[in-house]
Amino acid sequence: MLRLAGKLEKYPPFPVAKRANFRQSPDQTTPPNSITRERNSMAPHNPPESPVSEATLAARGGWTEEFTTRTSSPPVFLTTAFDIESLEQLDAVTSGREKGYIYTRDGNPNHEAFASDVARLEGAEAGVVTASGMGALTAVLMATVQSGDHVLAARVLYGRTGQLLNHLVASFGLKVTYFDVADVASVGQLVTPQTKLCIVESISNPLLEVADLPGIVAALGGVPLLVDSTFGTPSLIRPISLGATLVWHSVSKYLNGHGDVMAGVVVGPYGLIRKIRAMSSLYGVNANPFESWLASRGLRTLPLRMERVSQTALTVARFLKSQPQVTRVFYPGLEDHPDHALALRLLPRGCGGMLSFDLSGGRAAVDSLFRALAHVIPFSPTLADARTTVSYPAGTSHKFMTAAERAEYGIGDGLVRLSIGLEDPADLQSDLMRGLGAIDGHSRAG
Ligand SMILES: Cc1ncc(COP(=O)(O)O)c(C=O)c1O
């Protein structure tokens, strides 16, 4: 039933609704609503019965009359803060007796909707969404380690993850030991009484190594494991079910999946997530509500997208292997990948949409390929867009390593990272065939 504003007997000093327009998640990380009163954020602030001046009318504008139908899509709560009725309500909300929000840096319904959905998909108790993947890592580190503590980290990680750890070593006295993720046996020997955290990627960037998460958890003997599952996503692997404590993602990638969001998320046990949320707020790495809303929209198609990109990536990986310009293809779904057996065990639904390959012609060949592909498979220093893109790890995600480190880890000058999108695999194959052909043309010309 629609109630017209002019017919309301009395206007409250703030919006009051018959029914909340926002779905309340059963997994939300604050205690459930303890009040029966619900609010409609679109109810007017300008009661027509009490005429006010033009300035006041304008300043209090932007609202509409109360209504009872629910929106079919969740609203975006673009608000810096939330109006509070009384000091009693402030106490009730801050103590958790009453469900509410105070200030968007500390929490917002769009944050909560997205983070709690990811937590459910990952099989975690709670989650917090942040301004970027790096924001999520910052909040986790600030909540779990302090000067003098020791962290174990996989040798090959997203470049900025290593850079952040090295920064904390240089400036804040953190101790970090890097280990080869393939050498699970070494992990146990590296644990010290000061070891507070171990960091790995479920599927690594850019060489697509698969981490033996159950093996690493066993070797850690109780040290919390933080897994960057950006390449894996909960549609392919759920690290918490394999013993990990925390999982984080660059939401800018698959969870959103449309190349138009910058956000991060971390999920894990309720108590730890509370601390991480507090750090996110303190360091100001909170997400923004609209990007959280966009990420929620992207998340709806995650399982379908991951199934599709996994199938296409396997087809394209096999195709690339047969091309003369390509010396090596890194994709765990290929039988000759060193982690293929592990992938069959840990990634039974598919290995995802990321693959890398080496070109025999090195940097010059990469440049020719990128120029030839520019209008169909663009060079874009990100991944997991709906369209297929290529990137160059030595010049983007891993440029902060020295050339010697990159060479040691297998990130050569001819390495191309391919992020498979939702196009028809046959079209991708012919685009890549044409692009690789251009390298030959370039070589001949040169
Ligand atoms: C595997 C992985 N983890 C973390 C990040 C960092 O995420 P963001 O760029 O959202 O800060 C990235 C970014 O490319 C990534 O590829």
The ligand as an SDF file (V2000), in Angstrom:
LIG
                    3D

 16 16  0  0  0  0  0  0  0  0999 V2000
   46.8530  -11.7720   -7.1180 C   0  0  0  0  0  0  0  0  0  0  0  0
   46.6400  -10.3290   -6.7260 C   0  0  0  0  0  0  0  0  0  0  0  0
   46.5280  -10.0220   -5.4260 N   0  0  0  0  0  0  0  0  0  0  0  0
   46.3540   -8.7510   -5.0220 C   0  0  0  0  0  0  0  0  0  0  0  0
   46.3020   -7.7080   -5.9260 C   0  0  0  0  0  0  0  0  0  0  0  0
   46.1310   -6.3090   -5.4210 C   0  0  0  0  0  0  0  0  0  0  0  0
   44.8200   -5.9010   -5.6140 O   0  0  0  0  0  0  0  0  0  0  0  0
   44.3910   -4.3780   -5.9290 P   0  0  0  0  0  0  0  0  0  0  0  0
   44.9970   -3.9980   -7.2370 O   0  0  0  0  0  0  0  0  0  0  0  0
   42.8910   -4.4460   -5.9360 O   0  0  0  0  0  0  0  0  0  0  0  0
   44.9190   -3.5590   -4.7970 O   0  0  0  0  0  0  0  0  0  0  0  0
   46.4020   -7.9870   -7.2870 C   0  0  0  0  0  0  0  0  0  0  0  0
   46.3520   -6.9010   -8.2780 C   0  0  0  0  0  0  0  0  0  0  0  0
   46.6040   -7.0930   -9.4550 O   0  0  0  0  0  0  0  0  0  0  0  0
   46.5930   -9.3320   -7.6980 C   0  0  0  0  0  0  0  0  0  0  0  0
   46.7240   -9.6700   -8.9970 O   0  0  0  0  0  0  0  0  0  0  0  0
  1  2  1  0
  2  3  1  0
  2 15  2  0
  3  4  2  0
  4  5  1  0
  5  6  1  0
  5 12  2  0
  6  7  1  0
  7  8  1  0
  8  9  2  0
  8 10  1  0
  8 11  1  0
 12 13  1  0
 12 15  1  0
 13 14  2  0
 15 16  1  0
M  END
$$$$
